[in-house]
């Protein structure tokens, strides 16, 4: 059925569903957008970085 592909694990929350829903409903969409806009992506590494020999001390 999965053609040999692995499936993702099911979502697991460490809180009861009512609390999770309550917290989700309190989320301010404008604050979320500000946080996502402010978050910087991780620095990009070129392909040569992993192939460089490490300097010896």
Secondary structure, 3 states (H helix, E strand, C coil): CCCCCCCCCCCCCCCCHHHHHHHHHCCCHHHHHHHHHHCCCCCCCCCCCCCCCCCCC
